[in-house]
Amino acid sequence: MSDLTSLLQKYSKAGPRYTSYPTAPYFHEGFREAEWREEIAASQDPARGISLYFHIPFCDTLCYYCGCNMVATGHYERVAPYLDCLEREMDSVAALVDKTRRVRQLHWGGGTPTYLKPDDIRRLMTAIRQRFTIAPDAEMGCEADPRELTREHLVALRESGFNRLSFGVQDLDPKVQAAVNRVQPTAMIAEVYGWARELGFSSINMDLIVGLPYQNVASFAQTLDTVLDWSPDRFAIFGYAHVPWMKKHQKLIAESDLPDFATRLELQNLIHDRLSAAGYVNIGLDHYAKPSDEMVIAQRAKTLYRNFQGYTTHKDCDIYAFGSSSISQTKTTYVQNEKTLRVYEEAVMQNGLCVERGLRLTRDDEIRRDMITRVMCDLELDGAAFSADWGIDCWDYFADALPDLQAQAADGLLTLTGGVLRVTDLGRRFLRNIAMCFDHYLRQDIAPPGAVIRPRYSKTA
């Protein structure tokens, strides 16, 4: 057993991905529409940019591994009422937003945003531009499913201003694809990828998933051979979380067909070694990018940030999120919409908003969020500078984290000398574990408001 495998085993534990802090289980139902309207109006700082997120929940078919908030349906007539709701919700938010502020980032996620027909892609983007001012250099990204995708979809996205795409590839092995009900031949993906390059999308990401049924090192190596030949700008590698008690459709995956823990570790090592050898930089966690990519540049400049869309190059933005289950964020609040599509649509058409729950951060939350963000994005933290920024003694404030940090330093995940914490190259693969040292809720084993059980998180390895 290699030293790395031993470390992956040692540090494999349930923990957050820290797309927020506090994490979503700690949002509560005491924060609703009235509080959100007040927060939007009170937080109009002209110096802060805007990030817009739109959740399109529809999919043509059900992928058995999916953990997203989605609706698999062949009834396209459900789209028009949903777009009506998005426009109604945008009206409510836009009425409270300073018109001089610019949208620096826009993202469509799902579900499957490219479930929308080309004319509806144009309809939604027209509605967005009527209500918000999008900066000429805004980063505009869309998730895309190669299945059912036509060149006309991509033309509509480019005409609408999109410059980034993320393709859900997952695995190219036909046996794996059949087991998770996501059959997409390699030739199909190559064709849509070619269209995207031809149409001039400036950045293309590919998602892969580790831990799917029947995966093994030999077959996944073939998948890597092919996707590396395509040379996308970024990769996001996700670990499959088998939680059939939360996602009932995952019962369609036989647990006995899933790779064992040792195989998952081998797959992770294979991916890291192959992508690194191909010149991709491990941003942290499961994100890799070419050295010239904006994400790598932002990390070096310490302007990289992390939010509900993962890593982002836009740090000082408020997020206004639209659609069922979407999550908005200002400097001091998080707000999540109702997850159930029917409830969301009925409430928005009646009230203009449909907030299910939210959270206003305490000063301690803000301090810890900043610490976790700097560690996960900058990969280093100067204690003296942090102390000056927050008016605290950094390492005294985080004294309870020091024993765990020192143990991680002994394992080579980080260095902590002269009051400066630096994540090592090895430690980039254990960022969740390092961040967990600063998580007050985890350390104190605090249950979310009204919860009867502790939150469940995926394993870090």
Beta strands, then each sheet from edge to edge (+ up, - down):
strand 1: 49-56
strand 2: 58-59
strand 3: 71-72
strand 4: 103-110
strand 5: 134-144
strand 6: 164-170
strand 7: 203-210
strand 8: 234-239
strand 9: 281-284
strand 10: 287-289
strand 11: 305-307
strand 12: 310-312
strand 13: 317-322
strand 14: 327-329
strand 15: 333-337
strand 16: 355-360
strand 17: 380-382
strand 18: 414-417
strand 19: 420-423
sheet 1: 9+ 10- 8+ 7+ 6+ 5+ 4+ 1+ 13+
sheet 2: 2+ 3+
sheet 3: 11+ 12-
sheet 4: 14+ 15- 16+
sheet 5: 17+ 19- 18+
end
